[in-house]
C-alpha cells in the first residue's frame, strides 16, 4: 500500500473557520465546486494495480476545494482520501465472481487506517455517539474469498458517515447486493463508490448562495456527505461495455418488504455525478476509438433488470 499526496489548497483553513457550532455533531459549509488541476505519482507496481482496479484510468479531481488528498492503493480497492474531510472522494474496485464467494469471516473490526498518522484520517471516537454508521464504500462482502482483504475493508479510510437505519443497513446494503448480482451474472464488474455534497437550492438562481451546508462529526470533524453515488460498469453478453449509476440521499428511506427497492428511481447520469463531485471518471477513455464507442452510454446509464424492483 502506498500513499501519494495530491495538490494542496487553503480548504482546511477555510472549513475550520466555517464550523458553526462546537458540539459532537457539528455543521459546516463548503463552497460550490470550481476547477483546478491535481498532481499524482505512483510506482510501476501500483500503476499496474490501479489499472486493474480503475477501469479506463484513475478518477481525476478537477476542483480546487477538496484540499490535500492521499491516494491509498490496496490489493482489493483503491481510493483517494480527503485529508480535510477524512473520507474518500472515490473508491474503485474490480470485483470478480470468485471474490464474492468464500468463507472469510466478517469480524466488524473497524479501526483507524494503520498506514495513516493520527489525525490524518478518521478515528473510532469520531463516530462514537454521532448517530451515524461507519459506512463501507468498498463493502466487505466483495472480498469473501480473502480474510486479509475483508479485514482491510474495515479501515476507516474506506468509510463515510451514513445514516444507519433505513439507509446503510437497508437500501444501500441492497444496492450493494444488486451490484454483486451483476458480478454473478457477468463474471466481473468495475464499481466506483463515493460521497456527494449537494444542495438543491444551488440549482435555482433565486436561492443559490454558492455554499453547501453539511454536518461534521467528532474531534477530527469527519464530513457527513449529503448524498452517495455508486457506478457499476461491466460487459454485456455481447461483450459491449455497459454502465449504470445511482445517487441516493444520505437519509432514512422507508423499508420495502422483501427488500424490493426499485433502484430505477435513483438512476442518474455519470455526467451529473461528475458535475456534483468535481471528478472525471474513466479519464483514459478514448472516445475516438471505435471499439470503445459503446462506453459513451455511461453518460446515459442504461437500465439493467438487476436494479429493478424484485
C-alpha positions, 0 to 999 in steps of 0.5 A: 500500500502506498500513499501519494499526496495530491495538490494542496489548497487553503480548504482546511483553513477555510472549513475550520473557520466555517464550523458553526457550532462546537458540539459532537455533531457539528455543521459546516459549509463548503463552497460550490465546486470550481476547477483546478488541476491535481498532481499524482505519482505512483510506482510501476507496481501500483500503476499496474494495480490501479489499472486493474482496479480503475477501469479506463484510468484513475478518477481525476479531481478537477476542483480546487476545494477538496484540499490535500488528498492521499491516494491509498492503493490496496490489493482489493480497492483503491481510493483517494482520501480527503485529508480535510474531510477524512473520507474518500472522494472515490473508491474503485474496485474490480470485483470478480465472481470468485471474490464474492464467494468464500468463507472469510469471516466478517469480524466488524473490526473497524479501526483507524487506517494503520498506514495513516498518522493520527489525525490524518484520517478518521478515528473510532471516537469520531463516530462514537455517539454521532448517530451515524454508521461507519459506512463501507464504500468498498463493502466487505462482502466483495472480498469473501474469498480473502480474510486479509482483504475483508479485514482491510475493508474495515479501515476507516479510510474506506468509510463515510458517515451514513445514516444507519437505519433505513439507509446503510443497513437497508437500501444501500446494503441492497444496492450493494447486493444488486451490484454483486448480482451483476458480478454473478451474472457477468463474471466481473464488474468495475464499481466506483463508490463515493460521497456527494455534497449537494444542495438543491437550492444551488440549482435555482438562481433565486436561492443559490448562495454558492455554499453547501451546508453539511454536518461534521462529526467528532474531534477530527470533524469527519464530513457527513456527505449529503448524498452517495453515488455508486457506478457499476460498469461491466460487459454485456453478453455481447461483450459491449461495455455497459454502465449504470449509476445511482445517487441516493440521499444520505437519509432514512428511506422507508423499508420495502418488504422483501427488500424490493427497492426499485433502484430505477428511481435513483438512476442518474447520469455519470455526467451529473455525478461528475458535475456534483463531485468535481471528478472525471471518471474513466479519464483514459477513455478514448472516445475516438476509438471505435471499439470503445464507442459503446462506453459513451452510454455511461453518460446515459446509464442504461437500465439493467433488470438487476436494479429493478424492483424484485 
